Amino acid sequence: MEKVLKKYTTIPQHLYVNRSADIQLKRIIEEMQRPGYVLVARQMGKTNLLFNAKRTLENENRLFAYVDLSNLYNSERECYRNIIDCIIEPNRNIFESVEDEIEKIRLKNLPPHNEYHRCLIIILNYFKGDLVIILDEIDALKSIDYSDNIFAQIRSNYFSRTSYPVLERLTYALSGVIEPTELIKDKNKSPF
């Protein structure tokens, strides 16, 4: 019998080799206290690491939302809305009843970060488990003028936990090829 080695974009679970990075990412996700950041050169398996975390750590009490940021958005609002859609779309069976509430918030024409924050609160109030938002290819945001706002909002979501305890069930896993300190253009802003 001839064995054929297939070219995989995403490594299937039966071929995936666990690394120390898998253990570190798992710990960060389970602690939920700070964003995880995967920093490795291109083609080193960052996306497969994130997919493996989703595959092995997602359950009825923990959802993952994968967002590929290499698809650039024309505005900050579009970027936030895509993140919310990436939470809802693959989980329609869970979030079908919150779509109307999300749409009502979008119609209010709030500032983009307020709209995003309110949508996250609705989602977390409805889903009682943990939510992990994976932002892959974040270095693509470096060329966008609103990127500092995205990273400031991530930071704000962690500090807002005192006023909004449901945010304690939200964390981010970010992946890219540049240092986190290089992502913030305005050096007067604190890094996320």
The 8 nearest C-alpha neighbors of each residue, nearest first, counted from 0:
[[1, 2, 3, 4, 5, 6, 14, 13],
 [0, 2, 3, 4, 5, 6, 14, 7],
 [3, 1, 0, 4, 5, 6, 14, 7],
 [2, 4, 5, 1, 6, 0, 7, 14],
 [3, 5, 2, 6, 7, 1, 14, 10],
 [6, 4, 7, 3, 2, 8, 10, 11],
 [5, 7, 4, 8, 10, 9, 3, 11],
 [8, 6, 9, 10, 5, 11, 4, 14],
 [7, 9, 10, 6, 47, 11, 46, 5],
 [10, 8, 7, 47, 11, 46, 50, 6],
 [9, 11, 7, 15, 14, 8, 12, 47],
 [12, 10, 14, 13, 15, 9, 7, 51],
 [11, 13, 15, 14, 10, 51, 54, 16],
 [12, 14, 11, 15, 10, 16, 51, 17],
 [15, 13, 12, 11, 10, 16, 17, 9],
 [14, 16, 12, 13, 10, 11, 17, 51],
 [17, 15, 14, 18, 12, 13, 10, 21],
 [18, 16, 21, 15, 19, 20, 22, 48],
 [19, 17, 20, 21, 16, 22, 48, 23],
 [18, 20, 22, 21, 23, 17, 24, 25],
 [19, 21, 23, 18, 22, 24, 48, 17],
 [22, 20, 24, 19, 18, 23, 25, 17],
 [21, 23, 25, 19, 20, 24, 26, 18],
 [24, 22, 20, 26, 25, 21, 27, 19],
 [23, 25, 27, 21, 26, 22, 20, 28],
 [24, 26, 22, 28, 23, 27, 21, 29],
 [27, 25, 29, 23, 24, 28, 30, 22],
 [28, 26, 24, 30, 25, 29, 35, 31],
 [29, 27, 25, 31, 26, 30, 24, 170],
 [28, 30, 26, 31, 27, 25, 32, 24],
 [29, 31, 27, 32, 28, 26, 33, 25],
 [32, 30, 28, 170, 29, 33, 27, 169],
 [33, 31, 30, 34, 170, 27, 167, 157],
 [34, 32, 31, 35, 170, 27, 157, 171],
 [35, 33, 171, 172, 170, 36, 173, 32],
 [34, 36, 172, 173, 27, 171, 33, 24],
 [35, 37, 173, 174, 172, 38, 34, 175],
 [36, 38, 174, 173, 175, 39, 35, 45],
 [39, 37, 176, 175, 174, 36, 177, 178],
 [38, 40, 176, 37, 43, 41, 45, 175],
 [41, 39, 176, 43, 42, 38, 175, 177],
 [42, 40, 43, 39, 176, 44, 45, 175],
 [41, 43, 44, 40, 45, 39, 46, 47],
 [44, 42, 41, 45, 40, 39, 46, 47],
 [43, 45, 47, 46, 42, 48, 41, 39],
 [46, 44, 48, 47, 43, 49, 37, 174],
 [45, 47, 49, 48, 44, 50, 135, 174],
 [46, 48, 50, 44, 49, 45, 51, 9],
 [47, 49, 45, 51, 46, 50, 44, 52],
 [50, 48, 46, 52, 47, 51, 53, 45],
 [51, 49, 47, 53, 52, 48, 54, 46],
 [50, 52, 54, 48, 53, 49, 47, 55],
 [53, 51, 49, 55, 50, 54, 56, 48],
 [54, 52, 50, 57, 51, 56, 55, 63],
 [53, 55, 51, 52, 56, 50, 57, 12],
 [54, 56, 52, 53, 57, 51, 58, 50],
 [57, 55, 53, 52, 54, 58, 61, 25],
 [58, 56, 61, 53, 62, 55, 54, 63],
 [57, 59, 61, 60, 56, 62, 55, 54],
 [58, 60, 61, 57, 62, 128, 129, 127],
 [61, 59, 128, 58, 129, 62, 127, 57],
 [62, 60, 129, 58, 57, 128, 130, 59],
 [63, 61, 130, 57, 131, 129, 58, 64],
 [62, 64, 131, 132, 130, 53, 65, 57],
 [63, 65, 132, 86, 85, 133, 131, 66],
 [64, 66, 133, 132, 63, 134, 85, 67],
 [67, 65, 134, 133, 68, 135, 82, 85],
 [68, 66, 135, 69, 134, 136, 70, 65],
 [69, 67, 70, 136, 137, 135, 66, 71],
 [68, 70, 139, 67, 71, 136, 137, 135],
 [71, 69, 68, 67, 72, 139, 136, 66],
 [70, 72, 69, 68, 73, 139, 140, 78],
 [73, 71, 74, 78, 77, 70, 75, 68],
 [74, 72, 77, 71, 75, 78, 76, 143],
 [75, 73, 77, 76, 72, 78, 145, 143],
 [74, 76, 78, 77, 145, 79, 111, 73],
 [75, 77, 111, 79, 74, 78, 80, 112],
 [78, 76, 80, 74, 75, 79, 72, 81],
 [77, 79, 75, 81, 76, 80, 72, 82],
 [80, 78, 82, 76, 81, 77, 115, 75],
 [79, 81, 77, 83, 82, 78, 84, 76],
 [80, 82, 84, 78, 79, 83, 85, 77],
 [81, 83, 85, 79, 80, 84, 66, 78],
 [82, 84, 80, 86, 85, 81, 87, 79],
 [83, 85, 81, 87, 86, 82, 88, 80],
 [86, 84, 82, 83, 88, 87, 64, 81],
 [85, 87, 64, 83, 84, 88, 82, 89],
 [86, 88, 84, 90, 85, 91, 89, 94],
 [89, 87, 90, 91, 84, 85, 86, 94],
 [90, 88, 87, 91, 86, 85, 64, 92],
 [91, 89, 87, 92, 88, 93, 94, 86],
 [92, 90, 95, 94, 93, 88, 87, 89],
 [91, 93, 90, 94, 95, 89, 96, 87],
 [94, 92, 91, 90, 95, 126, 96, 87],
 [95, 93, 91, 97, 96, 87, 92, 90],
 [94, 96, 91, 97, 98, 92, 93, 87],
 [95, 97, 94, 98, 99, 93, 100, 91],
 [98, 96, 100, 94, 99, 95, 101, 122],
 [99, 97, 101, 100, 95, 96, 102, 94],
 [98, 100, 102, 101, 97, 103, 96, 95],
 [101, 99, 103, 97, 102, 98, 104, 121],
 [102, 100, 98, 104, 99, 103, 118, 97],
 [101, 103, 105, 99, 104, 100, 98, 106],
 [104, 102, 100, 106, 105, 101, 99, 107],
 [103, 105, 101, 107, 102, 106, 100, 114],
 [106, 104, 102, 103, 107, 108, 101, 114],
 [105, 107, 103, 104, 108, 102, 109, 101],
 [108, 106, 104, 105, 109, 103, 114, 102],
 [109, 107, 106, 105, 110, 104, 114, 111],
 [108, 110, 107, 114, 111, 113, 105, 104],
 [109, 111, 113, 112, 114, 108, 76, 115],
 [112, 110, 76, 114, 113, 109, 115, 75],
 [111, 113, 115, 114, 110, 116, 152, 76],
 [114, 112, 116, 110, 115, 111, 117, 109],
 [113, 115, 111, 117, 112, 116, 109, 118],
 [116, 114, 112, 118, 113, 117, 79, 119],
 [117, 115, 113, 119, 118, 114, 112, 120],
 [116, 118, 120, 114, 119, 115, 113, 121],
 [117, 119, 121, 115, 120, 116, 101, 114],
 [120, 118, 122, 116, 117, 121, 123, 115],
 [119, 121, 117, 123, 118, 122, 124, 116],
 [122, 120, 124, 118, 119, 123, 125, 117],
 [121, 123, 119, 125, 120, 124, 126, 118],
 [124, 122, 126, 120, 125, 121, 119, 165],
 [125, 123, 121, 122, 126, 120, 127, 165],
 [124, 126, 122, 123, 127, 121, 97, 94],
 [127, 125, 123, 128, 124, 122, 93, 129],
 [126, 128, 125, 123, 124, 129, 60, 168],
 [129, 127, 60, 61, 126, 130, 168, 62],
 [130, 128, 168, 61, 169, 60, 62, 131],
 [129, 131, 169, 62, 61, 63, 168, 132],
 [132, 130, 63, 170, 171, 169, 62, 64],
 [131, 133, 171, 64, 63, 172, 65, 134],
 [132, 134, 172, 65, 171, 173, 64, 66],
 [135, 133, 173, 66, 172, 67, 174, 137],
 [134, 136, 174, 67, 137, 173, 68, 66],
 [137, 135, 175, 138, 68, 174, 69, 139],
 [138, 136, 139, 175, 135, 140, 68, 174],
 [137, 139, 140, 136, 175, 141, 177, 176],
 [140, 138, 137, 141, 69, 136, 142, 68],
 [141, 139, 143, 138, 142, 146, 137, 68],
 [140, 142, 139, 138, 143, 182, 146, 137],
 [141, 143, 140, 139, 144, 146, 138, 145],
 [144, 142, 140, 141, 145, 146, 139, 71],
 [143, 145, 146, 142, 147, 141, 140, 74],
 [144, 146, 148, 143, 147, 75, 149, 74],
 [147, 145, 149, 148, 140, 143, 144, 141],
 [148, 146, 150, 183, 149, 145, 151, 184],
 [147, 149, 151, 146, 145, 150, 152, 75],
 [150, 148, 152, 146, 147, 151, 153, 145],
 [149, 151, 153, 147, 152, 148, 191, 154],
 [150, 152, 148, 154, 153, 149, 147, 155],
 [153, 151, 155, 149, 154, 150, 148, 156],
 [152, 154, 150, 156, 155, 151, 149, 191],
 [153, 155, 191, 151, 152, 156, 157, 150],
 [154, 156, 152, 158, 157, 153, 159, 151],
 [157, 155, 159, 153, 154, 158, 152, 166],
 [156, 158, 155, 159, 154, 160, 153, 166],
 [157, 159, 155, 160, 156, 154, 161, 162],
 [160, 158, 156, 161, 157, 162, 155, 163],
 [159, 161, 163, 164, 166, 158, 162, 157],
 [160, 162, 159, 163, 164, 158, 157, 166],
 [163, 161, 160, 159, 164, 158, 166, 165],
 [162, 164, 160, 165, 161, 166, 159, 120],
 [165, 163, 160, 166, 167, 161, 162, 159],
 [166, 164, 167, 163, 168, 123, 124, 120],
 [167, 165, 169, 168, 164, 160, 163, 156],
 [168, 166, 165, 169, 164, 160, 31, 157],
 [167, 169, 129, 166, 165, 130, 128, 170],
 [170, 168, 130, 166, 167, 131, 129, 31],
 [171, 169, 131, 31, 34, 132, 130, 33],
 [170, 172, 34, 132, 131, 133, 173, 35],
 [173, 171, 35, 133, 34, 36, 134, 132],
 [174, 172, 36, 134, 133, 135, 35, 37],
 [175, 173, 37, 135, 136, 36, 137, 38],
 [174, 176, 136, 137, 138, 38, 177, 37],
 [175, 177, 40, 38, 39, 138, 41, 178],
 [178, 176, 175, 138, 179, 181, 38, 182],
 [177, 179, 181, 180, 176, 182, 38, 175],
 [180, 178, 182, 181, 177, 190, 183, 191],
 [181, 179, 178, 182, 183, 190, 177, 191],
 [182, 180, 178, 179, 183, 177, 184, 141],
 [181, 183, 179, 180, 141, 184, 178, 138],
 [184, 182, 147, 181, 185, 180, 190, 186],
 [183, 185, 186, 182, 147, 181, 141, 146],
 [186, 184, 187, 183, 188, 147, 189, 182],
 [185, 187, 188, 184, 183, 189, 190, 180],
 [188, 186, 185, 189, 184, 183, 190, 147],
 [189, 187, 186, 185, 190, 183, 151, 147],
 [188, 190, 191, 187, 186, 151, 183, 185],
 [191, 189, 180, 183, 188, 179, 150, 151],
 [190, 154, 150, 151, 189, 153, 179, 155]]
